[in-house]
Amino acid sequence: MLTSECPQMYLMDFRLRLANVAPKPPGTSRYNASIQRLLITAQIAMDAYEEDVLALVKRQLFTEIADALKDRNHPDHVRAIERKKNWDVWRKSNHCLSYGPDRSTLEQVIRFSSVTVADIGRGLQKSSRGEWSLDQFADEIISQTKLPTARSFRAPIDPAGTFGPVACACIQQARLMLRGSNDRDVLKDFKRALVAVMQTRHVNFIPDTLPNPNGTGAPLRTPSIHAWTTLGATSATPSIAVNRLPTQEARAEAALAQFTRLVVDADPRASWDTVSIKISEFPKYLDRTVLP
């Protein structure tokens, strides 16, 4: 029995047993039973990760804006209200780590993580890593579960969250499901399942670590709402023409629109359609890995 090892294993075992009679999660019905169970295990892990991200963002954002929200005379009171509204829209989105329809989810992340209006125009604040692939993210998750202690988890995993222990339990469950396979193959199969789930959920960016404030040494261990790693997109900077707009708010809005469009256009995994693009732009979409 799995249930005696830890609460995470108990819950996962229960969900896997339930999966035998419950409707199959989206994206798994075309696979055989063993692969379905592996994908469900990866989905349980990503559920925990997204819950950790939601909790992390709420904790850090409200720590920043708490005083300004309470005091109407605070110079940042209006900005704090705006950031709270942006956060509220973001947390209710279907996929909180995707670009969202017309880049709407990405825009909300940029808005709530920007301390000032001017910061909005600078786009998504980069982590010390800047950019990763889904494969690299999955590799990092698996790497951090090899010696699971309180000190082994670090950004992009939140050491204060539940994802680390849940990921360990999920990998252990994968070992039990793939009994007879060597450990390297088990980890390889679990990684494939994890990447498949992230693709289904359109995971395009994650909160990550800020550079060490001392300028040297290891990055900070806890993810930050002011440090984001994109998973597939190249860096993009708004064009200089934005600076010709008359007000700071107008410049910030225009820069935000440019930034999000450039990021999404550069990501081969981003959703796209053939109606909204010009014929002359089609060469830019030849490397897309998803259908329009």
C-alpha positions, 0 to 999 in steps of 0.5 A: 500500500502507498497510503502509509508513506505520506499524505501526498501519496495517500491523496495521489493514490486516491485520485489514481483509483478514482481515475479508473471510474471517473471521466478521463482528463482532457488530452489523455483519452487517446492513450492506453491505461498505463500512459493515462495513469502516468499523465494523471500523475503528472497532472497532479504534480502540475496542479500542486505547482499552479496552486503554489504559484497562486499562493506565492503571488498572493503572498508577495503581492499583498505584502507589497501593497497592504499598507497602500491599500489600507491608507487612502492618503498613501501615494500608492493607494490608487496603484495598489487598487489597480494591482489588486484588480489585475491580480484578481482577474489573473487568478481566475483565468483558466490557465494562469501561466499561459499567455491567454486569449489575445495575450490577456493573461500575460498582460495581467501578470505584467500589470500586477507585478509592476510597482509603477505605471512606468514599469508596465511599459517595460514588460515582463520582468526577467529572472536571472535565468531569462528563458528556458524550454519546457524540457529544461524546466522538467529536468530541474523539477526532477533534479530537485526531487533526487535529494528531497529535503527542506533545503533541496527545493529552490526557485522555480520551486517555492521552498514554502509550498507543497509542490516539492513533496508532491513532485517527489510522491508523483515520481515515486508513484511513477516508479511503482507504476513502471516497476521493472523499468530502470530508474533512468527510463522511469524519470525519462517517461515521467518527464515526457508526461510532465512536458505533455501536461505543461503543453496542454495547459499552455505553461508559457512562463513561471515565477523564478529567482532574482539575481543575488542582491550582492551582485555575486553568489547564488541566486535567491532561493524563493521565486519572486513576482518580479522575476519571470522565466519564459518557456519558449519565447525570446526576449523582446523590447518595445520599440522606441516609437512608444516614447513619442506618445503624450502621457506616461499611461499611454506610453505604458499601455502601448509598450505593454501591447508591443511587448506581449505581441513580440513575446507571443510572436516569438514563441513557437508554442504560442497559439495563432490563427491564419485570419489575423496575420498578413500573407507577408507575415507567414514566414514568421510562423513556419516554425510553429509547433502547434496548428493554427 
